Amino acid sequence: MMTGKRLQRDFYLRDVLEVAPELLLKFLVVTDSRGIISRHIITETEAYRGSEDKACHASRGRTDRTEVMYRQGGLLYVYLVYGIHWMLNVVTGQSDNPQAVLIRSVEDFRGPGRVTRALKIDKSYNGEDLTSSSRIWIEDSEVTADYKTSERIGIDYAGEYWKARPWRFYL
């Protein structure tokens, strides 16, 4: 399997609408408790853009839960939904500008809850730094993607305007 170079901080310090589609076809790399490395091609992402985005957790203000989103890009924001599914998000942008990319699917695992369950990602990953972590990171595949966009999924609560943003990116 072709392997790439770990993405560095400058990749993540950009706007979420640049980073989200560029994560497609990159490798999500995870090590298990035995140190075995697995690589998974990212196939679907979704952007959440700051406190003005009513679908973004930051729209409800800065809280203990969202604090990591206010830090610099390259960290993970992991949270629980419905009391059963962990959601894996990559923080993007500069400090104090809360943005994140939800990893919706990787090759072989479609759906954000299935991704985290299969890769054994839980709350312990919240705040993990993708640029220095020894257990999770993202590698460049040096391949660009022809991708499609659509409205985000499962955010009816945000209202029609925010739901209709074409901020879901997929192969």
C-alpha positions as CSV (number, residue, x, y, z in Angstrom):
1,M,0.0,0.0,0.0
2,M,1.3,3.4,-0.9
3,T,2.1,5.6,2.1
4,G,2.5,9.3,2.3
5,K,4.0,12.0,4.4
6,R,2.2,13.1,7.6
7,L,0.3,16.3,7.1
8,Q,1.8,19.2,8.9
9,R,0.3,22.1,10.9
10,D,0.1,24.5,7.9
11,F,-2.4,22.2,6.1
12,Y,-4.8,22.4,9.0
13,L,-4.4,26.2,9.7
14,R,-6.6,27.0,6.7
15,D,-10.3,27.6,6.4
16,V,-12.5,24.5,6.9
17,L,-14.0,24.9,3.4
18,E,-10.5,24.5,1.9
19,V,-9.4,21.6,4.2
20,A,-12.6,19.5,4.1
21,P,-12.5,18.6,0.4
22,E,-8.7,18.3,0.4
23,L,-8.9,15.6,3.1
24,L,-10.6,13.3,0.5
25,L,-8.2,10.5,-0.6
26,K,-5.8,11.2,2.3
27,F,-5.0,8.4,4.6
28,L,-6.3,8.3,8.1
29,V,-3.7,6.3,10.0
30,V,-4.4,4.6,13.3
31,T,-2.4,2.3,15.5
32,D,-4.0,-0.3,17.7
33,S,-3.0,-1.3,21.2
34,R,-0.4,-3.7,19.8
35,G,1.1,-1.0,17.6
36,I,-0.3,-2.3,14.4
37,I,-0.8,0.5,11.9
38,S,-3.9,0.6,9.6
39,R,-4.5,3.2,6.8
40,H,-7.9,4.1,5.7
41,I,-8.7,6.4,2.7
42,I,-11.0,9.3,3.6
43,T,-14.0,9.2,1.3
44,E,-16.5,11.7,2.8
45,T,-16.2,14.8,4.9
46,E,-18.4,17.6,6.2
47,A,-17.5,21.2,7.1
48,Y,-18.7,23.1,10.2
49,R,-17.6,26.7,10.1
50,G,-17.5,28.8,13.1
51,S,-19.9,30.4,15.6
52,E,-22.2,31.8,12.9
53,D,-22.9,28.3,11.4
54,K,-26.0,27.2,13.3
55,A,-25.0,23.5,12.7
56,C,-21.7,24.0,14.3
57,H,-21.4,23.2,18.1
58,A,-19.5,26.6,18.5
59,S,-22.8,28.4,17.5
60,R,-24.0,27.7,21.1
61,G,-20.9,29.4,22.6
62,R,-17.6,28.3,24.0
63,T,-18.0,25.4,26.5
64,D,-15.9,22.7,28.0
65,R,-17.1,20.4,25.2
66,T,-16.2,22.8,22.3
67,E,-13.0,24.2,23.8
68,V,-10.8,22.2,21.5
69,M,-12.5,23.8,18.5
70,Y,-11.1,27.2,19.6
71,R,-7.5,25.9,19.5
72,Q,-5.3,25.8,16.4
73,G,-6.0,23.5,13.5
74,G,-4.6,20.0,13.5
75,L,-6.3,18.8,16.7
76,L,-9.1,16.3,17.0
77,Y,-12.6,17.1,18.3
78,V,-14.3,13.9,19.4
79,Y,-17.7,13.9,21.0
80,L,-20.6,11.5,21.6
81,V,-24.0,11.7,19.9
82,Y,-27.2,9.9,20.9
83,G,-25.2,8.5,23.8
84,I,-23.7,5.8,21.5
85,H,-21.7,7.2,18.5
86,W,-18.3,8.9,18.7
87,M,-17.8,11.6,16.0
88,L,-14.3,12.2,14.7
89,N,-13.6,15.8,13.7
90,V,-10.5,17.6,12.6
91,V,-10.1,21.1,13.9
92,T,-9.1,23.6,11.2
93,G,-8.2,27.3,11.0
94,Q,-6.5,29.7,13.5
95,S,-7.0,29.8,17.2
96,D,-10.3,31.4,18.4
97,N,-12.0,30.7,15.1
98,P,-13.9,27.4,15.8
99,Q,-14.1,25.2,12.7
100,A,-14.0,21.4,12.2
101,V,-14.3,18.8,9.6
102,L,-16.4,15.7,10.4
103,I,-14.9,12.5,8.9
104,R,-18.1,10.9,7.7
105,S,-16.6,7.9,5.8
106,V,-13.4,6.1,5.1
107,E,-12.9,3.3,2.6
108,D,-14.7,0.2,3.9
109,F,-16.6,2.1,6.7
110,R,-19.5,4.4,5.7
111,G,-21.0,6.6,8.3
112,P,-19.2,8.5,11.1
113,G,-20.3,6.2,13.9
114,R,-19.1,3.2,12.0
115,V,-15.8,4.8,11.3
116,T,-15.1,5.5,15.0
117,R,-16.4,2.1,16.1
118,A,-14.3,0.2,13.6
119,L,-11.1,2.2,14.4
120,K,-11.8,2.1,18.1
121,I,-11.8,5.9,18.4
122,D,-13.4,7.3,21.6
123,K,-13.3,10.3,23.9
124,S,-9.6,9.6,24.7
125,Y,-8.8,11.0,21.3
126,N,-10.3,14.4,22.0
127,G,-7.6,17.1,21.7
128,E,-5.1,14.7,20.1
129,D,-2.6,16.5,17.9
130,L,-2.5,15.0,14.4
131,T,0.9,16.5,13.8
132,S,2.6,14.7,16.7
133,S,0.4,11.8,17.9
134,S,1.8,8.3,17.8
135,R,-1.6,6.7,17.6
136,I,-3.5,8.7,14.9
137,W,-2.5,11.0,12.1
138,I,-3.3,11.8,8.5
139,E,-1.0,11.2,5.6
140,D,-0.9,12.9,2.2
141,S,-1.7,10.6,-0.7
142,E,-0.5,13.1,-3.3
143,V,-3.7,12.3,-5.2
144,T,-6.4,14.9,-5.8
145,A,-10.0,14.0,-5.9
146,D,-12.9,14.8,-8.2
147,Y,-15.5,15.2,-5.6
148,K,-19.2,16.0,-5.3
149,T,-20.9,18.3,-2.8
150,S,-24.3,18.2,-1.2
151,E,-26.1,19.6,1.9
152,R,-24.9,18.3,5.2
153,I,-26.7,15.4,6.8
154,G,-28.7,15.2,10.0
155,I,-28.8,18.9,10.9
156,D,-32.4,19.9,10.5
157,Y,-32.2,21.7,13.8
158,A,-29.9,24.4,12.2
159,G,-32.6,25.7,9.9
160,E,-32.9,25.6,6.1
161,Y,-30.2,28.1,5.3
162,W,-27.5,26.2,7.2
163,K,-28.8,22.8,6.2
164,A,-28.6,23.8,2.5
165,R,-24.9,24.8,2.6
166,P,-23.1,22.5,0.1
167,W,-20.5,21.6,2.8
168,R,-20.6,17.8,2.5
169,F,-17.8,16.5,0.2
170,Y,-17.7,13.0,-1.1
171,L,-16.2,10.8,-3.8
